[in-house]
Amino acid sequence: MSELFVTLPKKWKVGSYTFGVHLFPTNSQEIDGVDGHTDFAKQMIYLDESMSAERAAVVVLHEAIHVINWVFGVTDDSSEEEFTTQVSTGLMSFWKENPKVMTWLNKTRKLKSV
């Protein structure tokens, strides 16, 4: 496992759901050539362990927002106001329930990629 991901929590709580986080090499079937993927049926988040720090911070937040949207009922039909209310509520909930993920994001965003 990359040193970058050692302190990233392997379980994230969002609302009444807990999602596992698994790291995979770039060519793994679980992530199928993308940097990250969320499987809602299995409540699993898959991440490419070879990402740079800058990319990893963006992808972790991206997958967290997918989970927030799913848990808080944000859909393609949501109005802008519904979207903004649900995502802002979800982000605050995520921050409160997962302080170690937020600490990881804060630390990781400051790292420089080589």
VMD Tcl script that builds the backbone (N, CA, C; Angstrom):
set m [mol new atoms 342]
animate dup $m
set s [atomselect $m all]
$s set {name element resname resid chain x y z} {
  {N N MET 1 A 0.842 -1.182 0.000}
  {CA C MET 1 A 0.000 0.000 0.000}
  {C C MET 1 A 0.888 1.246 0.000}
  {N N SER 2 A 0.486 2.228 -0.765}
  {CA C SER 2 A 1.197 3.494 -0.820}
  {C C SER 2 A 1.186 4.166 0.557}
  {N N GLU 3 A 2.297 4.794 0.894}
  {CA C GLU 3 A 2.394 5.542 2.164}
  {C C GLU 3 A 1.290 6.594 2.275}
  {N N LEU 4 A 0.898 7.116 1.147}
  {CA C LEU 4 A -0.122 8.155 1.102}
  {C C LEU 4 A -1.425 7.728 1.775}
  {N N PHE 5 A -1.799 6.478 1.605}
  {CA C PHE 5 A -3.100 6.001 2.080}
  {C C PHE 5 A -3.065 5.334 3.458}
  {N N VAL 6 A -1.912 5.254 4.080}
  {CA C VAL 6 A -1.787 4.546 5.364}
  {C C VAL 6 A -2.752 5.109 6.407}
  {N N THR 7 A -2.908 6.401 6.476}
  {CA C THR 7 A -3.755 7.006 7.522}
  {C C THR 7 A -5.185 7.294 7.071}
  {N N LEU 8 A -5.518 6.968 5.813}
  {CA C LEU 8 A -6.902 7.158 5.368}
  {C C LEU 8 A -7.773 6.078 6.003}
  {N N PRO 9 A -8.803 6.480 6.769}
  {CA C PRO 9 A -9.676 5.475 7.387}
  {C C PRO 9 A -10.294 4.534 6.351}
  {N N LYS 10 A -10.395 3.275 6.726}
  {CA C LYS 10 A -10.909 2.245 5.821}
  {C C LYS 10 A -12.417 2.047 5.953}
  {N N LYS 11 A -13.050 2.841 6.805}
  {CA C LYS 11 A -14.512 2.844 6.938}
  {C C LYS 11 A -14.957 4.291 7.079}
  {N N TRP 12 A -15.990 4.632 6.311}
  {CA C TRP 12 A -16.562 5.972 6.368}
  {C C TRP 12 A -18.034 5.847 6.725}
  {N N LYS 13 A -18.486 6.659 7.649}
  {CA C LYS 13 A -19.895 6.657 8.042}
  {C C LYS 13 A -20.576 7.868 7.405}
  {N N VAL 14 A -21.718 7.612 6.779}
  {CA C VAL 14 A -22.528 8.684 6.204}
  {C C VAL 14 A -23.979 8.365 6.531}
  {N N GLY 15 A -24.586 9.222 7.345}
  {CA C GLY 15 A -25.947 8.949 7.796}
  {C C GLY 15 A -25.963 7.627 8.549}
  {N N SER 16 A -26.875 6.743 8.186}
  {CA C SER 16 A -26.962 5.449 8.868}
  {C C SER 16 A -26.178 4.356 8.149}
  {N N TYR 17 A -25.338 4.728 7.189}
  {CA C TYR 17 A -24.583 3.761 6.392}
  {C C TYR 17 A -23.090 3.837 6.693}
  {N N THR 18 A -22.438 2.682 6.594}
  {CA C THR 18 A -20.979 2.622 6.704}
  {C C THR 18 A -20.451 2.025 5.405}
  {N N PHE 19 A -19.506 2.723 4.802}
  {CA C PHE 19 A -18.877 2.276 3.560}
  {C C PHE 19 A -17.444 1.860 3.851}
  {N N GLY 20 A -17.060 0.706 3.321}
  {CA C GLY 20 A -15.681 0.271 3.404}
  {C C GLY 20 A -14.874 0.925 2.295}
  {N N VAL 21 A -13.580 1.074 2.539}
  {CA C VAL 21 A -12.674 1.666 1.549}
  {C C VAL 21 A -11.576 0.650 1.261}
  {N N HIS 22 A -11.412 0.331 -0.016}
  {CA C HIS 22 A -10.381 -0.624 -0.427}
  {C C HIS 22 A -9.500 -0.003 -1.499}
  {N N LEU 23 A -8.222 -0.280 -1.401}
  {CA C LEU 23 A -7.240 0.200 -2.370}
  {C C LEU 23 A -6.870 -0.915 -3.328}
  {N N PHE 24 A -6.712 -0.556 -4.592}
  {CA C PHE 24 A -6.369 -1.532 -5.625}
  {C C PHE 24 A -5.345 -0.949 -6.577}
  {N N PRO 25 A -4.578 -1.825 -7.227}
  {CA C PRO 25 A -3.652 -1.343 -8.252}
  {C C PRO 25 A -4.425 -0.808 -9.465}
  {N N THR 26 A -3.772 0.001 -10.273}
  {CA C THR 26 A -4.398 0.667 -11.416}
  {C C THR 26 A -5.191 -0.265 -12.313}
  {N N ASN 27 A -4.683 -1.434 -12.618}
  {CA C ASN 27 A -5.347 -2.320 -13.580}
  {C C ASN 27 A -6.321 -3.312 -12.961}
  {N N SER 28 A -6.751 -3.085 -11.761}
  {CA C SER 28 A -7.654 -3.995 -11.073}
  {C C SER 28 A -9.070 -3.922 -11.654}
  {N N GLN 29 A -9.765 -5.056 -11.694}
  {CA C GLN 29 A -11.158 -5.108 -12.159}
  {C C GLN 29 A -12.073 -4.243 -11.300}
  {N N GLU 30 A -11.799 -4.151 -10.009}
  {CA C GLU 30 A -12.682 -3.413 -9.100}
  {C C GLU 30 A -12.789 -1.938 -9.474}
  {N N ILE 31 A -11.726 -1.369 -10.025}
  {CA C ILE 31 A -11.806 0.048 -10.395}
  {C C ILE 31 A -11.811 0.258 -11.895}
  {N N ASP 32 A -11.592 -0.798 -12.656}
  {CA C ASP 32 A -11.761 -0.788 -14.107}
  {C C ASP 32 A -11.124 0.429 -14.785}
  {N N GLY 33 A -9.889 0.743 -14.412}
  {CA C GLY 33 A -9.152 1.805 -15.083}
  {C C GLY 33 A -9.501 3.225 -14.673}
  {N N VAL 34 A -10.318 3.395 -13.637}
  {CA C VAL 34 A -10.630 4.740 -13.146}
  {C C VAL 34 A -9.911 4.960 -11.816}
  {N N ASP 35 A -9.866 6.191 -11.363}
  {CA C ASP 35 A -9.166 6.490 -10.109}
  {C C ASP 35 A -9.952 6.078 -8.871}
  {N N GLY 36 A -11.268 6.081 -8.975}
  {CA C GLY 36 A -12.107 5.688 -7.848}
  {C C GLY 36 A -13.477 5.253 -8.323}
  {N N HIS 37 A -14.130 4.466 -7.504}
  {CA C HIS 37 A -15.466 3.961 -7.845}
  {C C HIS 37 A -16.204 3.626 -6.551}
  {N N THR 38 A -17.483 3.941 -6.506}
  {CA C THR 38 A -18.317 3.584 -5.361}
  {C C THR 38 A -19.354 2.561 -5.794}
  {N N ASP 39 A -19.426 1.464 -5.056}
  {CA C ASP 39 A -20.428 0.424 -5.285}
  {C C ASP 39 A -21.442 0.548 -4.154}
  {N N PHE 40 A -22.612 1.096 -4.474}
  {CA C PHE 40 A -23.620 1.356 -3.450}
  {C C PHE 40 A -24.236 0.077 -2.915}
  {N N ALA 41 A -24.416 -0.920 -3.761}
  {CA C ALA 41 A -25.012 -2.186 -3.324}
  {C C ALA 41 A -24.136 -2.881 -2.283}
  {N N LYS 42 A -22.823 -2.801 -2.467}
  {CA C LYS 42 A -21.887 -3.434 -1.527}
  {C C LYS 42 A -21.388 -2.467 -0.454}
  {N N GLN 43 A -21.795 -1.199 -0.569}
  {CA C GLN 43 A -21.328 -0.151 0.335}
  {C C GLN 43 A -19.797 -0.153 0.420}
  {N N MET 44 A -19.181 -0.106 -0.773}
  {CA C MET 44 A -17.724 -0.141 -0.883}
  {C C MET 44 A -17.238 1.007 -1.766}
  {N N ILE 45 A -16.111 1.573 -1.377}
  {CA C ILE 45 A -15.433 2.585 -2.174}
  {C C ILE 45 A -14.093 1.989 -2.575}
  {N N TYR 46 A -13.809 2.007 -3.865}
  {CA C TYR 46 A -12.564 1.458 -4.401}
  {C C TYR 46 A -11.700 2.610 -4.906}
  {N N LEU 47 A -10.428 2.605 -4.517}
  {CA C LEU 47 A -9.504 3.660 -4.913}
  {C C LEU 47 A -8.247 3.076 -5.527}
  {N N ASP 48 A -7.727 3.752 -6.540}
  {CA C ASP 48 A -6.464 3.382 -7.170}
  {C C ASP 48 A -5.337 3.836 -6.244}
  {N N GLU 49 A -4.560 2.888 -5.753}
  {CA C GLU 49 A -3.515 3.208 -4.780}
  {C C GLU 49 A -2.314 3.922 -5.387}
  {N N SER 50 A -2.257 4.057 -6.707}
  {CA C SER 50 A -1.080 4.669 -7.324}
  {C C SER 50 A -1.261 6.151 -7.649}
  {N N MET 51 A -2.354 6.750 -7.214}
  {CA C MET 51 A -2.601 8.172 -7.501}
  {C C MET 51 A -1.604 9.069 -6.790}
  {N N SER 52 A -1.364 10.240 -7.378}
  {CA C SER 52 A -0.558 11.264 -6.708}
  {C C SER 52 A -1.362 11.818 -5.534}
  {N N ALA 53 A -0.697 12.504 -4.628}
  {CA C ALA 53 A -1.374 13.091 -3.465}
  {C C ALA 53 A -2.445 14.088 -3.910}
  {N N GLU 54 A -2.105 14.931 -4.875}
  {CA C GLU 54 A -3.070 15.928 -5.337}
  {C C GLU 54 A -4.312 15.263 -5.917}
  {N N ARG 55 A -4.118 14.246 -6.730}
  {CA C ARG 55 A -5.239 13.546 -7.354}
  {C C ARG 55 A -6.030 12.768 -6.307}
  {N N ALA 56 A -5.341 12.130 -5.379}
  {CA C ALA 56 A -5.997 11.328 -4.351}
  {C C ALA 56 A -6.947 12.174 -3.505}
  {N N ALA 57 A -6.543 13.372 -3.139}
  {CA C ALA 57 A -7.403 14.239 -2.331}
  {C C ALA 57 A -8.695 14.560 -3.082}
  {N N VAL 58 A -8.580 14.852 -4.373}
  {CA C VAL 58 A -9.758 15.170 -5.182}
  {C C VAL 58 A -10.662 13.943 -5.327}
  {N N VAL 59 A -10.063 12.783 -5.587}
  {CA C VAL 59 A -10.852 11.561 -5.806}
  {C C VAL 59 A -11.543 11.120 -4.516}
  {N N VAL 60 A -10.870 11.208 -3.387}
  {CA C VAL 60 A -11.494 10.843 -2.106}
  {C C VAL 60 A -12.706 11.745 -1.852}
  {N N LEU 61 A -12.556 13.032 -2.064}
  {CA C LEU 61 A -13.684 13.947 -1.875}
  {C C LEU 61 A -14.792 13.660 -2.894}
  {N N HIS 62 A -14.413 13.361 -4.125}
  {CA C HIS 62 A -15.371 13.019 -5.180}
  {C C HIS 62 A -16.216 11.805 -4.781}
  {N N GLU 63 A -15.558 10.750 -4.309}
  {CA C GLU 63 A -16.302 9.546 -3.915}
  {C C GLU 63 A -17.149 9.814 -2.678}
  {N N ALA 64 A -16.653 10.632 -1.755}
  {CA C ALA 64 A -17.456 10.997 -0.576}
  {C C ALA 64 A -18.729 11.716 -1.008}
  {N N ILE 65 A -18.634 12.587 -2.006}
  {CA C ILE 65 A -19.818 13.300 -2.481}
  {C C ILE 65 A -20.791 12.346 -3.167}
  {N N HIS 66 A -20.291 11.351 -3.901}
  {CA C HIS 66 A -21.197 10.334 -4.463}
  {C C HIS 66 A -21.998 9.659 -3.351}
  {N N VAL 67 A -21.316 9.287 -2.271}
  {CA C VAL 67 A -21.994 8.626 -1.153}
  {C C VAL 67 A -22.998 9.577 -0.502}
  {N N ILE 68 A -22.606 10.813 -0.290}
  {CA C ILE 68 A -23.506 11.813 0.294}
  {C C ILE 68 A -24.753 11.965 -0.574}
  {N N ASN 69 A -24.560 12.077 -1.872}
  {CA C ASN 69 A -25.712 12.209 -2.778}
  {C C ASN 69 A -26.649 11.014 -2.650}
  {N N TRP 70 A -26.079 9.828 -2.596}
  {CA C TRP 70 A -26.881 8.606 -2.486}
  {C C TRP 70 A -27.636 8.554 -1.158}
  {N N VAL 71 A -26.943 8.817 -0.066}
  {CA C VAL 71 A -27.558 8.734 1.271}
  {C C VAL 71 A -28.623 9.819 1.459}
  {N N PHE 72 A -28.345 11.020 0.969}
  {CA C PHE 72 A -29.253 12.139 1.214}
  {C C PHE 72 A -30.256 12.368 0.080}
  {N N GLY 73 A -30.292 11.459 -0.886}
  {CA C GLY 73 A -31.326 11.489 -1.907}
  {C C GLY 73 A -31.178 12.549 -2.976}
  {N N VAL 74 A -29.965 12.952 -3.288}
  {CA C VAL 74 A -29.752 13.894 -4.383}
  {C C VAL 74 A -29.820 13.111 -5.691}
  {N N THR 75 A -30.656 13.562 -6.604}
  {CA C THR 75 A -30.819 12.892 -7.895}
  {C C THR 75 A -30.638 13.892 -9.027}
  {N N ASP 76 A -30.641 13.387 -10.247}
  {CA C ASP 76 A -30.559 14.262 -11.423}
  {C C ASP 76 A -31.755 15.202 -11.499}
  {N N ASP 77 A -32.851 14.834 -10.842}
  {CA C ASP 77 A -34.063 15.662 -10.857}
  {C C ASP 77 A -34.101 16.689 -9.729}
  {N N SER 78 A -33.099 16.684 -8.861}
  {CA C SER 78 A -33.078 17.638 -7.745}
  {C C SER 78 A -32.908 19.058 -8.281}
  {N N SER 79 A -33.665 19.979 -7.699}
  {CA C SER 79 A -33.492 21.388 -8.060}
  {C C SER 79 A -32.162 21.875 -7.484}
  {N N GLU 80 A -31.731 23.022 -7.929}
  {CA C GLU 80 A -30.478 23.570 -7.406}
  {C C GLU 80 A -30.563 23.777 -5.890}
  {N N GLU 81 A -31.689 24.254 -5.413}
  {CA C GLU 81 A -31.853 24.490 -3.973}
  {C C GLU 81 A -31.848 23.170 -3.198}
  {N N GLU 82 A -32.551 22.159 -3.703}
  {CA C GLU 82 A -32.535 20.838 -3.060}
  {C C GLU 82 A -31.124 20.269 -3.044}
  {N N PHE 83 A -30.447 20.350 -4.187}
  {CA C PHE 83 A -29.073 19.853 -4.288}
  {C C PHE 83 A -28.183 20.543 -3.264}
  {N N THR 84 A -28.234 21.873 -3.238}
  {CA C THR 84 A -27.366 22.642 -2.338}
  {C C THR 84 A -27.660 22.321 -0.884}
  {N N THR 85 A -28.921 22.228 -0.514}
  {CA C THR 85 A -29.300 21.916 0.863}
  {C C THR 85 A -28.841 20.519 1.260}
  {N N GLN 86 A -29.119 19.530 0.415}
  {CA C GLN 86 A -28.766 18.150 0.739}
  {C C GLN 86 A -27.248 17.952 0.780}
  {N N VAL 87 A -26.529 18.500 -0.190}
  {CA C VAL 87 A -25.072 18.303 -0.219}
  {C C VAL 87 A -24.402 19.058 0.925}
  {N N SER 88 A -24.850 20.268 1.237}
  {CA C SER 88 A -24.235 20.992 2.356}
  {C C SER 88 A -24.512 20.280 3.680}
  {N N THR 89 A -25.733 19.765 3.851}
  {CA C THR 89 A -26.054 18.984 5.046}
  {C C THR 89 A -25.217 17.711 5.081}
  {N N GLY 90 A -25.106 17.047 3.941}
  {CA C GLY 90 A -24.308 15.821 3.851}
  {C C GLY 90 A -22.843 16.053 4.124}
  {N N LEU 91 A -22.281 17.133 3.586}
  {CA C LEU 91 A -20.861 17.432 3.830}
  {C C LEU 91 A -20.600 17.711 5.311}
  {N N MET 92 A -21.494 18.456 5.951}
  {CA C MET 92 A -21.313 18.717 7.381}
  {C C MET 92 A -21.436 17.427 8.181}
  {N N SER 93 A -22.366 16.575 7.802}
  {CA C SER 93 A -22.519 15.285 8.463}
  {C C SER 93 A -21.257 14.438 8.268}
  {N N PHE 94 A -20.770 14.398 7.028}
  {CA C PHE 94 A -19.561 13.626 6.731}
  {C C PHE 94 A -18.385 14.139 7.558}
  {N N TRP 95 A -18.225 15.443 7.639}
  {CA C TRP 95 A -17.139 16.063 8.390}
  {C C TRP 95 A -17.232 15.677 9.866}
  {N N LYS 96 A -18.438 15.748 10.423}
  {CA C LYS 96 A -18.653 15.420 11.840}
  {C C LYS 96 A -18.427 13.934 12.122}
  {N N GLU 97 A -18.906 13.063 11.223}
  {CA C GLU 97 A -18.826 11.619 11.441}
  {C C GLU 97 A -17.471 11.016 11.067}
  {N N ASN 98 A -16.675 11.738 10.284}
  {CA C ASN 98 A -15.406 11.205 9.766}
  {C C ASN 98 A -14.261 12.205 9.923}
  {N N PRO 99 A -13.992 12.646 11.134}
  {CA C PRO 99 A -12.952 13.665 11.303}
  {C C PRO 99 A -11.576 13.199 10.826}
  {N N LYS 100 A -11.299 11.899 10.895}
  {CA C LYS 100 A -9.991 11.417 10.444}
  {C C LYS 100 A -9.855 11.471 8.923}
  {N N VAL 101 A -10.966 11.313 8.206}
  {CA C VAL 101 A -10.923 11.480 6.750}
  {C C VAL 101 A -10.652 12.944 6.425}
  {N N MET 102 A -11.303 13.843 7.154}
  {CA C MET 102 A -11.095 15.267 6.916}
  {C C MET 102 A -9.661 15.680 7.255}
  {N N THR 103 A -9.104 15.119 8.310}
  {CA C THR 103 A -7.696 15.388 8.648}
  {C C THR 103 A -6.787 14.883 7.540}
  {N N TRP 104 A -7.078 13.682 7.024}
  {CA C TRP 104 A -6.294 13.113 5.920}
  {C C TRP 104 A -6.363 14.026 4.699}
  {N N LEU 105 A -7.565 14.493 4.350}
  {CA C LEU 105 A -7.725 15.389 3.208}
  {C C LEU 105 A -6.921 16.667 3.399}
  {N N ASN 106 A -6.992 17.239 4.575}
  {CA C ASN 106 A -6.271 18.481 4.848}
  {C C ASN 106 A -4.762 18.279 4.726}
  {N N LYS 107 A -4.266 17.192 5.276}
  {CA C LYS 107 A -2.831 16.886 5.203}
  {C C LYS 107 A -2.410 16.584 3.767}
  {N N THR 108 A -3.203 15.796 3.078}
  {CA C THR 108 A -2.863 15.343 1.730}
  {C C THR 108 A -2.890 16.478 0.716}
  {N N ARG 109 A -3.812 17.390 0.867}
  {CA C ARG 109 A -3.905 18.493 -0.098}
  {C C ARG 109 A -2.664 19.379 -0.055}
  {N N LYS 110 A -1.922 19.332 1.033}
  {CA C LYS 110 A -0.718 20.141 1.170}
  {C C LYS 110 A 0.520 19.470 0.592}
  {N N LEU 111 A 0.421 18.172 0.288}
  {CA C LEU 111 A 1.562 17.446 -0.262}
  {C C LEU 111 A 1.763 17.829 -1.719}
  {N N LYS 112 A 3.004 17.889 -2.128}
  {CA C LYS 112 A 3.332 18.181 -3.522}
  {C C LYS 112 A 3.579 16.887 -4.253}
  {N N SER 113 A 3.045 16.773 -5.446}
  {CA C SER 113 A 3.340 15.617 -6.291}
  {C C SER 113 A 4.672 15.857 -6.969}
  {N N VAL 114 A 5.384 14.761 -7.194}
  {CA C VAL 114 A 6.689 14.889 -7.863}
  {C C VAL 114 A 6.584 14.522 -9.316}
}
mol reanalyze $m
mol bondsrecalc $m
mol representation Tube
mol addrep $m
